[in-house]
Amino acid sequence: MSDRTFHILTFGCQMNVNDSDWLARALVARGFTEAPLGKARVNIVNTCSVRDKPEQKVYSVLGRIRQATRKLPDAFAVVGGCVAQQIGSGFFTRFPQVRLVFGGDGSSMAPQAIERLCAEPGLRVSLLDFSEEYPERDAQLDAGPVPPSAFVNIMQGCDNFCAYCIVPYTRGRQKSRAADAVVRECAELVERGAREITLLGQNVNSYGQDAEAARQATMATMAMAAGDGKAVTFAELLHRVAALPGLDRLRFVTPHPKDIAPEVIDAFGTLDNLCPRLHLPMQSGSDRILKAMGRKYDMARYMDIVHRLKAARPDIQLSTDIIVGFPGETEQDFEDTLAAMRAVGFAASFSFCYSDRPGTRAEMLPGKLDAAEKAARLARLQEWQNDYTEQCLRNMVGLHTMVLLDGMSRKPGMAAPTGHEAGPDGVHDGVAGTPGGESWQGRDPYGQAVNVVMPPRTVGGSEGWLGQIVPVTIVEAKKHSLRGVLRA
């Protein structure tokens, strides 16, 4: 076994996925190689603590790593992300194989720390301090290709302190990344083959507000003229990134309803490459519960945002987050949430039972619901959502769309359904039945997963359809995905 091998396991949000991808590239650039679990010396767990269940998984995974590496005496574990920030050096006591813990702001120093740990077997390191500015990381960009869909962090941390949320304590206060750095990274990704970029942040709508507050404080101290050096807003950043030549699709997650600006809503109607899909966390449909959560908007404000988004882009699809069983939630509060979901018509939702997170205000609130009641309400909500999502997918059958192919499908090649032969609209279902056809997967502009059979194509010995945007007609709706056929 090489002493410079690593394996990464990732839990949680897309920001964690992006952090893990950067860390892998940074280690490879330093001469490390990836290896399977049980073969790697450095075993990295990138963690999430938004809910209790992902946190518990971390402890289970560390036990699995200990078992898998028991015959590798020099192997060790690294814990990064939100649980690392939350538990800190406590990992060193409970799990002797853990030799490095790092939080979100410490991730930029993790590659160097791992190198040092490999050279000094007795060392343990914690990188848990919060920085006051966005911690820029080495770009680690090389001449190789990038995935068709790329992700770019634009900020770190959050200032909202919602009653249930541990993010401000594990990711720190909000720090916006410099706009020029964001645009430069996006441009480099597009030049290397990215067709779609998703901008990431805990609350992208408040991008630049921390920088503007700092600027105002500096001007007050120095008696500078108002308006000089004004921070870039999120809407302005969207326009700058959208204008990059060669960028076909632009997305962003996650916005907070309290901060969404009219200019951001208008962008869905004016920017051709801003995809018509938005994740807009609602959390509850009850004003009383929203106030207890500290969300700083009510349902009238939320529905106004929804109406304006649909006016700007009538075909927009919305998804959301829902917390079921927040302390004090009554049956009527829950019914208000169901009514709000029906009124909006979410194409998808991510719903979870409330769980206490240490140090949050909600942990101390009275009126906790028992697990059975929370589970019963969650089942009712998810039953409605599953039915509605399936209907949304069925409504897309027959539509012409464009699919960005991002890899081979796990599904085998599918024969064309009866009654869908090539017609005057140019649909060639015969492709699906062509011997040697390859089943590919991709996403349409709404972010829906689409499987489509493509004729074999090889370019330069690589998968020739990867990253191609192809015209497709949707012919079948599955429970969570669509099936399409290539149009001429």
N, C-alpha and C positions, 0 to 999 in steps of 0.2 A: 504493500500500500504506500502510495506517495504521501509525504507529510504535508503536501499542499493541495489537498482535495477538500471539497466542500459540498454540502447539500443544504438546500433552503426549503423550509415548509412555511407557507403563508396562510394567515387567517385574516378575515375581516374585509375592509373596504378596498376599493380600487386604488386608493392612495397607498395602502400597504402593498398591493400587487406591484405598483409602480416603483415603490421603494425597494422591493426585493429584486426587481429586474435591474435597477441601477446598481444595487450591491453586487449582484452576480457579475455584471459587466466590469465593475471596478475590481473585483477579485481576479477575474480572468486577465484583466490588463496587468495585474501584478504577478502573473505566472501561476495562479491557481487553476485547477480544473474541476469541473462538476463531476460528482460521483453519486451512485445510489446510496440510500440510507443503509448503513451497515458496512459500507466500504469507505465512507468519507471520514476524514479526521475532524473537520470542522462542521458541526451540525447546527444550523441557524434556524431559529423559530421566530418568525415575525408575527407579532401577536395583536389581538384586538380585545378591548375590554368594554365595548359599548354595552354588551349584555353579559350576564353571568355565565351563560352556556359556553361562549367562545373562550372565556377565561379558564373554565374548568377543563376545556379541551387541551389547553397548554400544559397543564399538569400531567394529563394523561399522555400527551405526546412526549414529554420529557422522560416519563417512565419507559415509553417505547424506545426512545433513543438510547437510554441506559442499557436496555436489554439487547438492542441491535448491535451496540458497540462494545459489549462486555469482553470480546476477544481482541479488542483494539486498545491496548493500554494507554496510548497517547491521544486517543480521541477525546474531544471535549465539546460542550454545547455553548451556544450563544443565544441569548434571548433579547429580542429587540421589540420596539413598538410600544403600544399603550400599556400592556400588562407589565412590561419591563419598567416603564416609568412609574407605574403604580406600586409594584412590589419592591422594586429596586434591589438593594443588596440582600434582601431576604431570600432571594433565589440561591445565593451562595451557601446559606445554611441548610436549606431544605434539599437542594440538589447539588451535591458536591461536584458533579461533572460540569456545572455552569461556571464559566470563567469570564464571561463578558455579558454585561447588561447595558443596553443603550436605548434611549428614548428617541422621539422624532427629531429633536434638534441635534442629538448626538450621532445620527446616522451618517453624517458626512465624515466623521472621524472613525467609523467602524472598520473600514478596510485596513487602515494603518494599525489600528488596535489588534485586529486579527493577525496581521503579520507579526506583530510583536509577541503575541501570545504563542505563536508557533515557535518562536525563537527562545522564549523564556517559559518553560513548562510550569514553573511554580507561580506564575503571575496571575492575578485577577484584576479586572478593570471594570469600572462603572462610568458610563458617559450619560449622566442624567441631568446636567445643568441645562436650564432654558437660556436661550440667547435672546437679546433684545431685537435683533434684526434677522431677516430670513437667512438661514445658513446655506449659502450657495455651495453646491457640490461640484466636483469635477464632472465635466460633461461626459467623459468616457466615450466620446463618439469616435468611431473608426470608419474605415472606408467600406465596411460591409453593409448589406441591406438591413432595413428595419421592417417591423411588421406593417401590414397595410393600415392598421389602426393603431395609432400611437397615443400616449398619454403624457401630459406635461403639467407638473405642479406649478400653481401660480401663487400659492400662499400656504401658510402653516398655522395651526392653532385656531382658536375661536374666542370671542369676547362675549358671547351671548349668555352663558351660564344658565341654560335651561335647567329647571329644577331636577330633572331626571338624568342629566347628561354628565358624564365623567370626562368628556373630551378636553375642556379647558384645563383640567388638572393633569391630564396625561399628554396632551399635545401643546399645552401652554397657551399664552395669549396670542392674539392674531398678529401675524407678521406677513405683509404682502411682499412678494418678490418684485424686483425691479422690472418694469414693463419691457425695457430693451432686452433684458436677459430672456424673458419669456418669448418674445417675438423672435429673437435670434435662435433659440433652441427649436422653435416651431419651424422656422425657415430651413434649418439644417436637416430636420427630420423629413420635410417635404422633398428636399434635394436628394435625399437618400432613399426615397421610394414610398414614404407614407402618403396615403390618399385621404386619410381621415385623422383628425386630432381631437382629443377630448381634454379640455382644461379642467384641472382638478383643484379642489379646495374644500375645507370644512364649511365655508359659507362664501361662495364665490361672489355673491351680490355685494358683499361688503369689501371686496377687493379695493385697495387704495385708501380706505377710510382711515386706517391706522397711520399711513404715511401722511395723509392730509392733516390729521390731528397733530402729528409731530411737527409738520411744517408750520401750522398755525401757532403752536407753542414757541417755536424758534423765532417766528416773525414778531410775536408779542415781546419776546425778550430783546430782540435786536431792532425793534421799531422799523421793520422792513415794510415796503409797499405791499399792500394786499394784492394777491393774485400772482405774484412772482413765483415761478417754479411749482405751480399747482400740480398735485398728484394726479396720475392717470386714473380714471374711473373704470369700472368693469365694462361698461358699454363701449368706452373708447378702446379698451384692450380688445374686445370682441371685433370691432371694426378693423383694427390693425392686423390681427391674425387672419381674419376672413379675407383680407386683401392680398395675402401671399399668393403669388403665382403658383399654380399647380395643386393648391389645396381644394379638394373636391367636397369635403364634408367637415363640418365643425360642430362639436357638441360641448356641453359643460355640465359638471356636477360638483357640488350640490348647492343649489340656491336656498336662501331662507326667505320666506314670503315677506317678512317685515322690511327687508332691504331692497326688494326688487324695484328697479327704477323704471319709469316710463320708457326711457331710451332702450333698455334691455328688452322690454316687451315689443317695442316697435321694430327691433332688430329682426324678429322672426318674420316680419313682413317685408323687410328691405334687403336682407342679406341672403342671396340665393343659396349659398352653401351652408347656412345655419340650419341644421336638420330639424324637422317638425316634430320633435319629441322632447319633452321636458319632464324631469323628475322634480316635483314640487311637494316637499313634505308637509302634510297637513297635521298629522299626529292625533288629532281628535276633531270631531265635528261639533263639540259642545263648547260654547263660550266660557262656561264656568270652569271646565277642565283645562282649556287653553290658558286661562288666567292663572290657574294653579300651577301649570307647567312653566309659566314664565315665557310664553311664546311671543308676547308683545304684538299680537294681532287677534282680531276676532273673525268669525265666519263671514261677516259682511265684507270685510277687507279681503279675505281669501277669495270669496266668490267674485268680487270685483276684478281681482287679478285674473281669475280663470276666464271671465267674460272678455276682458281686454286681450288676453292671449288668443282666444278663439276668433276675435274680431280681426286681429293682426294676421293670423294664420288659421283659416277655418278648418284645415285638415289636421291641425296639431293633435298629437296624442299625449296624454298626461299620465304619469305614474306618481305614486306617493308612498310615504311611510305612515304607519298607524301603530300606536301603542294602545293595547287593549288592557283594561283593568288598572289604570292609573289610580293611586290612592284616592278614595272618595267617589270614584265613578259609580253612578247609579245606572239602573236599567234605562232610564230616560236619556242620560248622557250617552249611553251606548247606542240607543236608537237614533239619537241626533247624528252620531257618526255614520251609521248605516244610511240615513237619509242624505247626508252630505255626499257620501260615495255615489249614491244613485244619481244625485243632482249633477255631479261633475262628470261621472262616467269614466272612471280611471281605467285605462287599458291594462294596467297592472298595479299591484300594490305589494309592499313588503310589510307584513304585519307580525307583531310579536306581543307576547304577554309582558306586562311590566315586571321588571326585576330590580330590586334595590342595588344601587351602585354606591360603594363606600365614599363617604365625604360629600355626597350631593344633598341638596335640600329635601328632595323627595324621600330620602331614606328616613327622615324624621317626621314625615307627615302621618297623621292618623288616618283611619279608614282604609287600611290595607284589605284587599279582597283575598279570599282563599283561592288556592291554586285551581280547584275544581271549577269555580265560577269563572275565573279568567280563561281557563281552557275552553269552557263551553261557549263563551262569547267569541273567542278567537275562531272556533270552529264555524260558528254562524257567519262571521264576517268573511272567512276564507271560502266558505261554500258559495256565498254570493259572488265574490270576486272571481272564483274559478269559472263559474257559469258565464259571467259577463266577459271575461277575457276570451273564453272560447267563442262567444258570439262576435266579439271584435275581430277575431281571426277569421271566422266564417264570412264576415262582411267584406273581407279583403279578397276573397276568391273571385277571380275574373279580372282583377286589377292588373294593369301593366306597371311595372316598377323597375328600378335599377338596383342590382345587388352587388355589393362589394364582397368579393370572394376572399375569405381569410384562411381557408384550409380545406383539406379533404374531409368529407363527412364521415362520421362513424357509421352512418347507415350505408348499406350496400346499394349498388345501382338499382334503380326502381324502374319497372316497366311502365309505359304510358298507360293511363287509365282509359278504358273503353269510352269512345265518343269524343276523344280530344285529339283527333288527327289534325294535321296542318290545315288551316283554313285561310280565308281571305285576309285575316288580320295579321298574317305572317307567323302565327304560332306553329312551331315545328315540334310537336310532341314526339315525333319519330326519333329525336335525339335520345330520349329516355330509353327507348327500346333498341338503340343501336348497339350491336355487340362491341364490347370493349369500352363502353361509356364509363365515365368516372363520376362518382357522386361527390359533389362539393357542397360546402356550407358557407354562408355569408350572412350579411345583414342588409336590410333595405333602409331607406332614409329614416324610417320610424324606429329603427333599432330592432325590428322583428327578425328572428332567426329564420332563414330560408334555406332549404335544401334543394339543389338542382343538379341534374345529371348533365355533364359537359362532355363533348367529344374529346378524346385524348389529345393532349397538346404538351409538347416538351420543347422548352427553349433553353439552349445552352446546358442541357443536362439537369435543369431544375424544373420545378413544378411550374409550368407555363401559365396557369390560370391564377396563381397566387397574386393578389393585389389588383386583379382586373375588375372593372365595374361593367357588368353585362346586363343587357335588357332581358327581363323575365316576365312571364305572365303567371300569376298565382293560380294554381289549379286545385289545390287541396289544403284544408286547414287541419292540422293536428291539434293535440291538446295544448302544446306550448310552442309550436313552431308551424311554419308554412312549407308547402312544397310548390315549386315552380318549374316551368319549362322554358328553355331558351327561346327567345324570339329572334327571327331573322333580322 
